[in-house]
Amino acid sequence: MKKNNFPLTGISSVALHAAGQDNSEYAHITPIYASSTFTFDTAEEGAARFAGADKTKIYSRWGNPTFTAAEKTIAALEAFGLKAENGEPLKLKALLHSSGQAAMTTLFLSNLKAGDTVLSHYSLYGGTYELLHKVLADAGIHVVIADIRNLNVLEQAIKQHPTIKLIHIETPANPTINCIDIEAVTIIAKQKNILVSVDNTFATPYLQQPFKYGVDFVFHSTTKFLNGHGTAIGGVLLGKDNEHMQTKVWKWHALLGGNSNAFDAFLLSNGLKTLELRMDRHCSNAMKVAEYLNQHSKIEKVNYVGLTSHPDHATAKKQMKQFGSLMSFEINGGIEAGKKFINALQLCTSATSLGTVDTLISHPASTSHMSVAKEEREKFGITDGLIRLSVGIETIEDIIADFEQALKGL
């Protein structure tokens, strides 16, 4: 099989070629290896594979060549253009999971134990919030939530809770689109030997590379922008300590049983090929939609980091290449006006997910964050009237026209 050592200088080239064509049948696209297990020519070969670091061809709960293609591509995208502390190109290890929740569970349980504390911030994805407060808390892992955009608050939290072992950041955050300064948080964390993980789902490695700022782990719900087409569920966890990822983290991943499957991994790999093209259009459309909503008389508030009025605009500008596809907003008239608006849309799709090529709109208080207590939601800025919007790649004039006709009826 031909090995491609050609130096890739653009992220689209990396998305297309980083995984190579490592398959014995010379298939152009990595095949769907729909096999639960893999054979050994000899007993010695089986023992060698079990003893080795590469678990790709043993048992599909442990690894699978179709998973590997997606893992290699995502690792290459997150590491693109970055250097390790020794000056060599950064090498990351990625582990593909059956869902974002599975990858998040591996992240937390492989790095925290009873008595440890995890620090995070306001306005988290509802599933992350519940995992922290209902699963980790029951396992004896303490959870502290604070507005760590304020570095004085961050330092005070670390001082008050000496058992903090991990700071988990979601930036931009769901659904208020708050941004955390990755570099500033990481500098403070490293002074105390605290690990840092970043949920990079909303930004993708095309718009934001947290490893550039020294973080330890990056997480994605691959269901969203990395797949891009709403065809498969998945999650990925990446780490820069390859030995740790291939031993302890991999062990938790394998024992928890959160492995992906070959078909979803195949769909993910194909979605990744158009990441740059899609994200450029997502971002361009989102900026125009945000500007349109921001000047509309029936819109009370728009949360989009591309707007200079957003309190975290400077942070987003510092660490993001563009401002992404996600925003949230409130309509004058509150929750009833919001429902009427959503029901009047004809082009845009009402759905709870995000990051697909079509424009998706949802009501977080009754969907993704319904399990978060109202007083907690409102503390985070997730009001009953808040609407979340994932702007797609449709013709921008059609998106705005749909919004215009829906708002006209309010």
Rosetta blueprint (number, residue, H / E / L):
1 M L
2 K L
3 K L
4 N L
5 N L
6 F L
7 P L
8 L L
9 T L
10 G L
11 I H
12 S H
13 S H
14 V H
15 A H
16 L H
17 H H
18 A L
19 A L
20 G L
21 Q L
22 D L
23 N L
24 S L
25 E L
26 Y L
27 A L
28 H L
29 I L
30 T L
31 P L
32 I L
33 Y L
34 A L
35 S L
36 S L
37 T E
38 F L
39 T L
40 F L
41 D L
42 T L
43 A H
44 E H
45 E H
46 G H
47 A H
48 A H
49 R H
50 F H
51 A H
52 G L
53 A L
54 D L
55 K L
56 T L
57 K L
58 I L
59 Y E
60 S L
61 R L
62 W L
63 G L
64 N L
65 P H
66 T H
67 F H
68 T H
69 A H
70 A H
71 E H
72 K H
73 T H
74 I H
75 A H
76 A H
77 L H
78 E H
79 A H
80 F L
81 G L
82 L L
83 K E
84 A L
85 E L
86 N L
87 G L
88 E L
89 P E
90 L L
91 K L
92 L L
93 K E
94 A E
95 L E
96 L E
97 H E
98 S L
99 S L
100 G H
101 Q H
102 A H
103 A H
104 M H
105 T H
106 T H
107 L H
108 F H
109 L H
110 S L
111 N L
112 L L
113 K L
114 A L
115 G L
116 D L
117 T E
118 V E
119 L E
120 S E
121 H L
122 Y L
123 S L
124 L L
125 Y L
126 G H
127 G H
128 T H
129 Y H
130 E H
131 L H
132 L H
133 H H
134 K H
135 V H
136 L H
137 A H
138 D H
139 A H
140 G L
141 I L
142 H E
143 V E
144 V E
145 I E
146 A L
147 D L
148 I L
149 R L
150 N L
151 L H
152 N H
153 V H
154 L H
155 E H
156 Q H
157 A H
158 I H
159 K H
160 Q H
161 H L
162 P L
163 T L
164 I E
165 K E
166 L E
167 I E
168 H E
169 I E
170 E E
171 T L
172 P L
173 A L
174 N L
175 P L
176 T L
177 I L
178 N L
179 C L
180 I L
181 D L
182 I H
183 E H
184 A H
185 V H
186 T H
187 I H
188 I H
189 A H
190 K H
191 Q H
192 K L
193 N L
194 I L
195 L E
196 V E
197 S E
198 V E
199 D E
200 N L
201 T L
202 F L
203 A L
204 T H
205 P H
206 Y H
207 L H
208 Q L
209 Q L
210 P H
211 F H
212 K H
213 Y H
214 G L
215 V L
216 D L
217 F E
218 V E
219 F E
220 H E
221 S L
222 T L
223 T L
224 K L
225 F L
226 L L
227 N L
228 G L
229 H L
230 G L
231 T L
232 A L
233 I L
234 G L
235 G E
236 V E
237 L E
238 L E
239 G E
240 K L
241 D L
242 N H
243 E H
244 H H
245 M H
246 Q H
247 T H
248 K H
249 V H
250 W H
251 K H
252 W H
253 H H
254 A H
255 L H
256 L H
257 G L
258 G L
259 N E
260 S L
261 N L
262 A H
263 F H
264 D H
265 A H
266 F H
267 L H
268 L H
269 S H
270 N H
271 G H
272 L H
273 K L
274 T L
275 L H
276 E H
277 L H
278 R H
279 M H
280 D H
281 R H
282 H H
283 C H
284 S H
285 N H
286 A H
287 M H
288 K H
289 V H
290 A H
291 E H
292 Y H
293 L H
294 N H
295 Q L
296 H L
297 S L
298 K L
299 I E
300 E E
301 K E
302 V E
303 N E
304 Y L
305 V L
306 G L
307 L L
308 T L
309 S L
310 H L
311 P L
312 D L
313 H H
314 A H
315 T H
316 A H
317 K H
318 K H
319 Q H
320 M L
321 K L
322 Q L
323 F L
324 G L
325 S L
326 L E
327 M E
328 S E
329 F E
330 E E
331 I E
332 N L
333 G L
334 G H
335 I H
336 E H
337 A H
338 G H
339 K H
340 K H
341 F H
342 I H
343 N H
344 A H
345 L L
346 Q L
347 L L
348 C L
349 T E
350 S E
351 A L
352 T L
353 S L
354 L L
355 G L
356 T L
357 V L
358 D L
359 T L
360 L E
361 I E
362 S E
363 H L
364 P H
365 A H
366 S H
367 T L
368 S L
369 H L
370 M L
371 S L
372 V L
373 A L
374 K H
375 E H
376 E H
377 R H
378 E H
379 K H
380 F H
381 G L
382 I L
383 T L
384 D L
385 G L
386 L E
387 I E
388 R E
389 L E
390 S E
391 V L
392 G L
393 I L
394 E L
395 T L
396 I H
397 E H
398 D H
399 I H
400 I H
401 A H
402 D H
403 F H
404 E H
405 Q H
406 A H
407 L H
408 K H
409 G L
410 L L
